[in-house]
Amino acid sequence: MEAAITIIEALEENKTIRVFDYCMNKLGESETNFTTSANPYKIAKLLAKLVSTNKILTHVDLSSNNFN
């Protein structure tokens, strides 16, 4: 989960990557303690911010992930 957060945060400054395929990574499924920094709500919020602010990305695939 921490790796996902790092990747998503890095993509906020993205100026070259147009397609982000992060499907079938089980985001949110392995974390049951919602007090940790890597909970599914934090990841979902980061993804929402990413897709609303990054104007370079043209395709984001997050299929087969579970955000509870």
C-alpha positions as CSV (number, residue, x, y, z in Angstrom):
1,M,0.0,0.0,0.0
2,E,2.8,2.4,0.7
3,A,4.2,1.8,-2.7
4,A,0.8,2.7,-4.2
5,I,0.8,6.0,-2.3
6,T,4.3,6.8,-3.4
7,I,3.5,6.1,-7.1
8,I,0.3,8.2,-6.9
9,E,2.0,11.1,-5.2
10,A,4.7,11.0,-7.8
11,L,2.2,11.1,-10.6
12,E,0.8,14.4,-9.3
13,E,3.9,16.0,-10.8
14,N,3.8,13.9,-13.9
15,K,4.5,15.7,-17.2
16,T,5.1,12.8,-19.5
17,I,3.1,9.6,-18.6
18,R,-0.2,9.6,-20.4
19,V,-1.5,6.1,-19.5
20,F,-1.6,4.8,-16.0
21,D,-2.5,1.1,-15.7
22,Y,-2.7,0.0,-12.0
23,C,-5.4,-2.6,-12.4
24,M,-5.6,-5.8,-10.4
25,N,-3.4,-4.6,-7.6
26,K,-5.8,-5.2,-4.8
27,L,-5.7,-1.6,-3.5
28,G,-7.6,-1.5,-0.3
29,E,-8.0,-5.2,0.2
30,S,-5.0,-5.9,2.4
31,E,-5.4,-3.0,4.8
32,T,-7.9,-3.5,7.7
33,N,-6.5,-1.1,10.2
34,F,-7.8,2.3,9.0
35,T,-5.6,4.2,11.4
36,T,-2.5,3.5,9.3
37,S,-1.2,6.0,6.7
38,A,-1.9,3.5,3.9
39,N,-5.6,3.0,4.3
40,P,-8.0,2.6,1.3
41,Y,-9.6,6.0,2.0
42,K,-6.3,7.8,1.7
43,I,-5.5,6.0,-1.5
44,A,-8.9,6.8,-3.0
45,K,-8.5,10.5,-2.0
46,L,-5.1,10.6,-3.6
47,L,-6.4,9.0,-6.8
48,A,-9.3,11.5,-6.9
49,K,-6.9,14.4,-6.6
50,L,-4.6,12.9,-9.2
51,V,-7.3,12.5,-11.9
52,S,-8.7,15.9,-11.2
53,T,-5.4,17.8,-11.3
54,N,-3.2,15.9,-13.7
55,K,-4.0,17.1,-17.2
56,I,-1.4,14.9,-18.9
57,L,-3.0,11.6,-18.1
58,T,-5.5,10.5,-20.8
59,H,-6.3,7.0,-19.5
60,V,-6.3,5.6,-15.9
61,D,-7.2,1.9,-15.3
62,L,-7.9,1.0,-11.7
63,S,-10.2,-1.9,-12.5
64,S,-10.3,-4.9,-10.1
65,N,-9.2,-2.9,-7.0
66,N,-11.2,-2.8,-3.8
67,F,-11.7,0.5,-2.0
68,N,-14.2,-0.9,0.5
